[in-house]
Amino acid sequence: MALAINGDEEDSEEEQGQAGKCEWQWSNSSHIRGVLLHQNRTKVTFHPNGSWGCAAIRGVKPLLPNMEHFFEVVMEGPFYGQARMVGIGTKHVILQSHNYDFYPLLGKDDNSWALNYNGEKYHAGQKEKYVNIPLEKLKQLHVGVYYDGLHGTLCFEINGERYGVAYNNIYPDLELYPMLCASSAGTIMTLTQSHSTVVSLKAVCRGAIRMAVKEEDIRHLPLPNHLKNYLAFRSNTLGSRESKKS
């Protein structure tokens, strides 16, 4: 296939259909060393010719305030290296590290919130385990990002399972962008969907209840399991498995 500007290739009908599911794409990366865009700027190859550090990229436009946002990224294996991350951040996030500095760029300070491929979440220089991911069994990793811009709530979805709130109380007036970063050579990540909607009445009610109830007390509420899972940003299947263990 013939190459196009910025590393894009001529898109197949299937790739064009995939790009049509996205309300936004990744921003032009010509000024960032080690980032190559394909498929109408939905597919990113990091460090195609060898890695000298960590590189990041952000969406072409910020997430609108007071709305619900969701996007999904597929990470291709094999999985190794310090950083292969997806999350959100402000325009102040540094997009290029110094030579031989492979530390993750997302979550390095208080300008971004992200999840690494190994299940660790990062913000303000702090990392914490969010979910255990059996990487040795995976060829791909589907990571969904849900951000409630009205209540400042961020959670992640791993291979179709929601695992609860990663971060609360993100300041709603911040101008936030979808973001990726990677440090290992040949890392491929593809945006499969991205969309935003007006915050539903259901989500407004969830936010009000969560403000009145502590996270750890949600499971004690006199509600059906599917509603408690909704309040906790967890999948119904995950909640049922947890209830069997308790």
C-alpha positions in Angstrom: 0.0 0.0 0.0 1.1 3.5 -0.7 2.2 5.6 2.2 0.5 8.9 3.0 1.5 12.0 5.0 2.3 11.5 8.7 2.8 7.8 8.2 -0.9 7.1 7.4 -1.5 4.3 5.0 -4.4 4.1 2.5 -7.3 2.8 4.6 -9.2 -0.4 3.8 -13.0 -0.3 4.0 -12.8 -2.1 7.3 -10.4 0.4 8.7 -12.5 3.3 7.4 -15.5 1.8 9.2 -13.5 1.5 12.4 -12.4 5.2 12.1 -16.1 6.1 11.7 -16.8 4.9 15.2 -14.5 7.6 16.6 -15.6 11.1 17.3 -12.0 12.2 17.5 -8.5 10.9 16.5 -5.0 11.4 17.8 -3.3 14.7 17.3 -0.6 15.2 14.6 2.6 13.7 16.0 5.1 15.1 13.5 6.9 17.0 16.3 7.2 14.0 18.6 10.0 11.6 18.0 9.1 8.0 18.1 5.4 8.3 17.2 3.9 7.2 13.9 0.2 7.5 13.0 -1.9 5.2 10.7 -5.5 4.5 9.8 -6.8 8.0 9.8 -4.8 8.8 13.0 -6.6 6.1 15.0 -3.6 3.7 15.1 -0.3 4.6 16.8 3.0 2.9 16.5 5.5 4.0 19.2 9.2 3.8 18.6 9.1 1.9 15.3 12.9 2.2 14.8 13.9 1.5 18.4 13.2 3.3 21.7 15.3 6.0 23.3 12.8 7.0 26.0 9.1 7.5 26.5 6.7 9.3 24.1 3.1 10.4 24.6 0.3 11.6 22.3 -3.0 13.3 23.0 -6.4 13.5 21.3 -7.0 16.2 18.7 -9.5 18.0 20.9 -10.3 18.2 24.7 -13.1 16.3 26.4 -16.1 18.6 26.8 -16.9 19.5 30.4 -20.1 18.2 32.1 -20.4 15.2 29.7 -19.9 11.5 29.8 -16.9 10.3 27.8 -15.8 6.8 26.7 -13.0 5.6 24.5 -11.4 2.2 23.9 -7.8 1.4 22.9 -6.5 -2.0 21.9 -2.9 -2.7 22.9 -1.0 -5.3 20.9 1.3 -7.9 22.6 3.9 -9.0 23.5 3.7 -6.9 26.7 6.9 -5.6 28.2 8.6 -2.3 29.1 8.0 0.3 31.7 5.1 2.1 30.0 2.2 1.3 27.8 -0.5 3.6 29.1 -3.9 5.0 28.4 -5.6 7.8 30.3 -6.5 11.5 30.4 -4.4 14.7 31.0 -4.1 18.4 30.4 -2.1 20.2 27.7 0.7 20.6 30.2 1.7 16.9 30.0 5.2 16.5 28.6 5.0 14.5 25.4 8.7 13.5 25.0 11.1 12.3 27.7 14.8 12.9 27.7 17.1 10.2 26.1 17.1 6.9 28.0 14.4 8.1 30.4 11.8 5.3 30.1 9.7 6.3 33.1 6.0 6.7 32.2 5.0 10.2 31.1 1.4 9.9 32.1 0.7 10.1 35.8 4.1 11.6 36.4 2.6 14.7 38.0 -0.8 16.0 38.8 -1.6 16.9 35.2 -2.6 13.4 34.2 -4.3 10.1 35.3 -3.6 6.8 33.6 -3.6 3.0 33.6 -0.5 1.0 32.7 -0.7 -2.3 30.8 0.4 -4.2 34.0 -2.8 -3.0 35.9 -1.1 -0.2 37.8 -2.7 3.3 37.9 -0.6 6.4 38.0 -1.3 10.0 39.2 0.9 12.7 40.7 4.0 10.5 40.7 2.2 7.8 42.7 1.4 4.3 41.4 -1.1 1.8 42.8 -2.4 -1.5 41.8 -5.8 -1.2 40.1 -6.4 -4.7 38.7 -4.4 -7.9 38.1 -4.0 -8.7 34.4 -2.7 -12.1 33.3 -0.5 -10.7 30.5 1.2 -14.1 29.7 -2.1 -15.3 28.3 -3.0 -12.3 26.2 -2.2 -11.3 22.7 -4.3 -8.2 22.9 -5.5 -5.9 25.7 -8.7 -3.9 25.3 -8.6 -0.9 27.6 -11.7 1.3 27.9 -11.7 4.7 29.6 -14.8 6.2 31.1 -14.8 9.7 32.4 -17.8 11.4 34.0 -16.9 15.1 33.4 -19.8 16.3 35.6 -18.6 14.5 38.8 -14.9 14.2 37.9 -14.9 10.3 38.1 -12.5 8.2 36.1 -12.7 4.4 35.7 -11.3 1.8 33.4 -12.6 -1.2 31.6 -10.3 -4.2 30.9 -11.4 -6.6 28.2 -15.0 -5.7 28.7 -15.0 -5.8 32.5 -15.4 -2.6 34.6 -13.3 -2.7 37.8 -14.6 0.3 39.7 -13.5 3.9 40.3 -9.8 4.6 39.7 -10.0 8.3 40.6 -12.6 10.6 42.1 -12.9 14.3 42.4 -11.0 15.3 39.3 -11.5 19.0 39.0 -14.3 19.4 36.5 -13.1 22.7 35.0 -9.8 21.2 33.8 -9.3 21.0 30.0 -8.6 17.3 29.6 -7.5 15.3 26.6 -7.4 11.5 25.9 -3.8 10.4 26.1 -1.5 7.5 25.4 2.2 6.9 26.1 4.7 4.1 25.6 8.4 3.4 26.2 9.0 0.0 24.5 10.0 -0.3 20.8 7.3 -1.3 18.4 4.3 -0.7 20.7 1.0 -0.6 18.8 -2.2 0.9 20.1 -5.4 1.4 18.2 -8.4 3.6 19.0 -11.5 1.5 18.3 -14.2 3.8 19.5 -14.6 7.2 21.1 -17.8 9.0 21.9 -19.3 11.6 24.3 -22.9 12.1 25.5 -24.8 14.5 27.7 -24.8 13.2 31.3 -27.9 11.1 31.8 -30.4 11.5 34.6 -29.3 8.0 35.8 -25.6 9.2 36.0 -26.6 12.4 37.8 -28.5 10.3 40.4 -25.5 8.0 40.7 -23.2 10.9 41.4 -25.6 12.3 44.1 -25.8 8.9 45.8 -22.0 8.5 45.7 -21.5 11.9 47.3 -23.8 10.8 50.2 -22.4 7.2 50.7 -18.9 6.1 51.2 -17.4 3.8 48.6 -17.0 0.9 51.0 -20.6 1.2 52.2 -22.2 0.8 48.7 -22.3 -3.0 49.0 -24.3 -2.7 52.2 -27.1 -0.7 50.6 -30.6 -2.4 50.4 -30.4 -2.5 46.6 -30.3 -5.2 43.9 -26.7 -6.3 42.9 -26.9 -4.7 39.5 -27.7 -1.3 41.0 -24.8 -1.6 43.5 -22.5 -2.6 40.7 -23.7 0.5 38.7 -23.0 2.8 41.7 -19.5 1.2 42.1 -18.7 1.4 38.3 -18.3 -2.4 38.2 -19.5 -5.0 35.8 -22.4 -7.1 36.8 -20.5 -10.3 36.2 -17.6 -9.1 38.3 -20.0 -8.1 41.1 -21.6 -11.5 41.1 -18.2 -13.3 41.3 -17.2 -11.1 44.3 -20.5 -11.8 46.1 -19.9 -15.5 45.8 -16.5 -15.1 47.5 -17.8 -13.0 50.4 
